[in-house]
Amino acid sequence: MPSIRKLSKDLGISIITIKRAYDDLEKEGYISTVPGKGSYITAQNNEMVKENQVKIVEDKLFEAVIAAKSIKLSRGELIDMLLVLYEA
């Protein structure tokens, strides 16, 4: 991956912002940083990737349930909508 300084210069973004982004990526397990050598993309565990994607789907479905309840959409109607969308 590009160095923090290079990426900051190329994108015109603060070094602090880039550093935070790299730190977040490292915390999430997407990159690893070797002091004096740089940051590298890590091999992703397929199960971890799937788990992260399932969490995203759950969050979006939760938002859909809240929206459906706010307009008093029945559970059956929501499930019917989901089945139609899933088959599309």
N, C-alpha and C positions, 0 to 999 in steps of 0.2 A: 504494500500500500504506500501511497505517497507520504512523505514526511509531513508532520503537522505544519511546519513552516511553509513548505512548498504548496500544500493544499490551501492554506490560508492566503497565500499570495495569489495563486491561480484563481481562487473564487472570490477574493476580495472580502473575506470574512475574518473576523477576529481570531487570533491564535487561541484565545481562551475558549471561544465557542467550538472550534475544531477539537481542542483537547477534551472538552466535555463530551463531545460526540464520540470520540475514540474511547474514552473511559466507559461510556454507556455501552458501546459495542463490545468492549472487553468484558464488562459485567454480565452481558447477555450471552457471552460465550461465542460470539461471531468472529472475534479477532483475539490474537495474543500479542503482547508487546514484549520484546526482548530489549532491555536497556542497551543503548549504544548500537543496536542493530536495526531497529524499526518494528513496525507492526505488520503482522501477517494474518491472512484469513485462515481460520481454523477449519478443519474437517468437521462438518456438522454431523451429529448423531441424528439419523433419520427419525428416531422416536421423539427426540427433543423438538425437531422441526415440526413434526406432526402435532405434538402437544401444544406448541405455540400457535399453530394454525387453528386447532380446535378451540383454543381459548378465544381467538378472534371471532370465530363463528358464534360461540356462546354469547359473547358480548353483544354482537349484532342481533342475535335472536332475542336477547333480553330487552334490547331497545325496541324491537318489534312488538314484543308482548306488552311493554309499557304503553306504546302508541296504540295498540289494539284495545287495551283496557280503557284508555282515555276516551275512545269513541264508542265504548260499550260494544265492541265486536265480540261475538261469542267465541268460546274456545273452539268449537266445531268449525266456525267460519274461518278462524285463523289457521287451523290445521288444513282445511280445504285449500286455502290460498297457498300455503306452504307446499302442499302436494302438487298443485298445478305448476307452481314455479319450479319445483324440483324436477318435474317431468319435461319442462320446456327446454 
